[in-house]
Amino acid sequence: MLVEIEKEAYLGIFSFDPHPFISERFIELNQAKTERVIRLINHNSNTLGLIAGIKNGVMSSPFSSPFGGFHFRNEIIYISEIDCFLSSLKDYVQKNNLKRFEITLPPDIYHRTFNAKMINAFFRNGFLSNPPEITNWVSLNEFNGSFLQKNSREYYRQALRNNLTFSCTEDEEDFAEIYRVIYQNRRRFDRPVYMTLNNILNTGTLWPVDFFKVTDRTGSIVASAIFYRFRTDICYAVFWGDSDEGRPLRAMDFLTYNLWDYYKKKGYKYIDLGISTEQGSPNEGLLRFKESHDAVSSLRYTFYWQIETN
C-alpha cells in the first residue's frame, strides 16, 4: 500500500535527487502549475519514492518539466520491490478516484541500471506505453577536439572561414536576443516553445543557466543556445537554433563544436540534448544533425495506466 507523506519526511528518506527535475526546489518553483503535489512511499518500505502532481483527476510525473521519475535510495534495488510499488500505485489511483497516472522516465544517462528495471517492470505490470521518444546525448569523454563525421568536420572548417565568434554572455540584453533567435527558429520549423524567457530566468535561481551566442563579422547573433548546468557531470540543452542568416554560414556547426569544447573543458561528462521527436514522431533533420555531431540516440519512455470507464 502506498502512503502519502509530508515534504520533510520525504526529504529525510531521499536526500539524493537522481536528476534535478524531481528536486524539491524545482517542484516548489513549479507547484502552482498543478492542483496538488503528493509524495508517495510504500508503507512498509522506503527504498522507492514518487513525487507527482494531481490535476483534473490525472496524476503526473512530471507536471512541468521534460521528464520526471522516481527517487530511490540505491540503484541496485530488488525488482520485486519495484513490482510491489507499481502494483500499489494502480491501487492508489483507483482508491483515490483518479482517472489516470502517467510518468515520463529520464534518459539512461541519469541512471541506466534503474531505468532498465523500471521499464521492464512497467511492461510486465500492465502499464501502457506511448511511442517512445528518441532522445540524444553526447559523451564528452569521447570528444577529442574533432567531430567523428567527415561532413561535420568540413562544415566546421567552412564556419571558421566565415569569421564567426562564439561566446558565453552575461549581458541581459543579449539574453533577449538569444531567446528571440531560438524562438523564431522553432516557429520556422513548427517546433513548440514551452518556456518564456522569464520562465528560464526564474529557473536560474535553482542552478546556473548559460546563454551562448554566435555572432557574424557585423556582430549580429546568427545562432544561440541556452543550457542548464544542473548537475556536476551532466548539462542540459534547453533550447538552441540559428537564424536564416546563420544557416549558410554554418553557424550551428560552429556553435555545436564550441559547446562540446566549452563543457568538456569545464569537466562535464555528458550533454543531454533532449528529444528529436514530437509525440514519438521523428524530426529527421534534427535527429541527423545531432547524430552527425557525435550524439548517441536512445529511448525515453512514457508509461500510463488509467481507469476503464463504461
N, C-alpha and C positions, 0 to 999 in steps of 0.2 A: 504494500500500500504506500502511495506517495503522500507526503505531508508537506504543507506549505510552512515555511519558517521565515522569521524576520531577517532583514538585511544583516544585522550584526552577527546573528548566529551563523548565517550562511558564510560570511567573511571569516568567521572563526574556523570553519571547516575547510574552505577553499581559499587559501591565501595566494595561490598562483593562478594567473589567467593564461590559458593556452594561447589566446590571442586577444588584443585589446578591444575588439568589438563586443566582447562579453564582460568587460571590466565594469565595476560598479561606477566609476567616474563617467564612462561613456553611457551607461544605462541612465544615470541621473541626468545627463545633459539632454537626452532624447526622450525621457519618460512621458513628456507631455504629448507625444505622438501616439500613445496608446491609452486605453482606458484604465488599465491596471497592470502593474508589474508583479509577477509571482516568482518565488524561489522555491524549488521543489527538491526534496531528497527522499530516498526510501526510508520508511520509518525504522527499519532495523539495520540500516547500513548507511555510511556516509562516504562511500567511495565514489559516488557519482551524483552530480547535481545539474539542475537546469534552471536558467533564468529565462522567462518568456513574458511576452505581453499579451493581454487579452483585449480584443476589440471586436465588437459586433458578433460575439459568440465564437470567435476564432482565436485560438492560442497559437502564437507565432514566435519563432526564434530564427531570424531576428525580426524586429519590428521597425528598425530604422538603420540598416547597415547592409553591406553586401552579403554577409553570412553570419550565422550565429553558431550554435553548437553547445556542447556540454563542458562543465567543469569536471575534473577528475583528480584524485589525489595521486594516482600513479598510472602511467600509460599501460603498464603491464597488469591490466585488470582482468579478472576472470570473465570469460564471455558469458558464463551463466549469470553473473551479476548484471551484465548489460541486458540479457534476455529478461530478467526479472524486472528491471526498471522499465523496459519498453512495454511489457505486459501490464504493469501497474499504470503506465501512462495512458493506455487505452481505457482502463477502468476509471481513471481520474477524469478524462474527457467526458465519459458517459455519465458519471455520477454528478458532475457539475453542470450538466445540461449544455455542454459546448457543442458546437456544430462540427468543429474541425480542428485538427492540430497539424501544423506544418513546420518544417525545420530545414534550413539550408546549412549543410556542413561546410567547414572551411576546406581550402585546398590541402593537399597532402603535405606540403612543406611545413605546415604548422604542427602536425602530429600524424605521421604515416601509420604507425602501428595501431594507434587507437582508431583512426579512420577506417582502416581495413576491417576491424572487428565490428565497428558500428554499422558500416554499410552492409556487411554480411547479416548482422542481426536484424536490421530493418527489413530486409527482404524476407528472411525466414519467419519473422513475426507478423507478416501480413500487411506491412505498410506498403503503400504505393509510391512510385517514383515518377516525377516529371522527366522528360528527356534531359539527361544530364548536360550541364553547361560545359563547354571546353574552356578551361582556364589556363593561363600561361605564366610561367615564371622563369627567371634567369638565375643560373648558378654562377655567381661571380668568382668562385674559386676556379672555374674553368675559362674565365675570360682573361686572356693574356695580352691585351692591347691590340687585338685584331679580330674582326669577325671571321667566323668559320666559312661562311659562304662567299664564293668568289665575287658574285654580283654585288653583294653588300659592301665588300671591300672597295670595289670600283666606284660605287655610288658615294662612299665616304670620301674617296680621293677627289671625285668631282666636286663635292661640297667644299673641300679645302680650297679648291681653285676659285671659289666664289666669294672668298674673303668674309666668311661668316664668323660671328663671335658668340661664344657660349658663356653664360654667367648665371650664378645663383644670386638673386636680388632680395634685398630687404626694403626696397622702396615701395611705399604703399600705392603710389601712382602706377608703378609697374604691375602691381597685383591686379588692378582692374583691367589693364590692357592684356595681361597674360590670360585672365579669365575670358575676356572678350574673344580673343583668338580661338581659344578652345571651344567656347560656346558656338561660335559661328561655324567652326569645323564640324562639330557634331550635328548641328542643324543641317549643314550642307549634305551630310551623309545619312541623314534621317536616323541619328542615334540619340537616345534620350539623355537629358541632363537632369540628374536627380537632386543636385545641390546648387544653391546660390553661392555667390562669393561670401556672403555673410555666414552661411552655414559652415563653409570651410574655415573661415577665420575663427568662428566660435570653437570649432574642434581644435584649433591651435592652442586653446587653453589647456588641453589634455596632454598633447605631445607636440614636438616640433613639426611644422609644416614648411616644406621647401617650395619656393617659387623659382622656376627656371625660365630663361628666355634665350632665344637665338635671334640675333639681330643681323641685318644685312649691312652693306657698306654705308647706307644712309642712316643707320641707327634704328630703322623700323623693325619691330618684332615680327618675325616670319614663322616662328614655331615656339611653342611654350609647353610647360609641364608643371603639374602640381603633385607633390609627393608627401606622404606621411612617413615620418620616422618614429613608428610606434613600438618597435622592438629593437634590441641592440643587434640582432642578426638579420632582420627582415625589414625592408622598406616597401611601401605600398604606393603604386601609381594610382592616384585619384583620377586625374584627367591628363591627357596630352593631345597635341594636334598641331597642324600647320595652317598657314593661310594660303590663299590662292597664289600669292606672290612667292611663297616659300617652297611650293611644290617643285617648280623647275630648278630651284637652287639646291635641291636635295637636303632641305633643312631638317627633315625628320631623321634622315640617316646621320646627319651631323649631331642632332640632339641626342639620338639614341646612343651613339658611341660615347659621347661626353657624359651622359648619365651613368652608363656602366662604369666608366673610368672613375667618375666622381665618387660613387658609392663604394666601389672596390677599395679605393684609397682610404675611405673612412672606416674600413674594416667590416662592411656588411657582407653576409654570405649569400643572400638571395634578394631578388627584386620580384615582388608579386605584381604582375602586370594586369591582373583581373581577367575577366571573361572576354572571349572573342565570339560570343553567341548572344542572341536575344531569345529567351524562352526556348532554348535548345537549337535554334536555327543559326547556323554558322555565318558569320561575316567573313567571306572567303578572303577578301583583300586584306583585312585586318589580321586574320589568322596567319596568312602567308607572310605578312610584314614581320610579325613578331617572331615566327619560326625562322625566318631567314636572317634574323638578327640575334640568333643564339638562344631563343626562348624554347623551353620544353612545354609540350601540351599535356595536360592531364584532365581528369574529370572532376567536376564539382556537383554533388548530388543534392537534390531537394526531395525530401520524403513527406508524405502526408497520410493522415488517417482521419476519416470522417464518419459521422453517424449516418446510417442509412435512414432516409425518411420515406414514408409511404405516400 
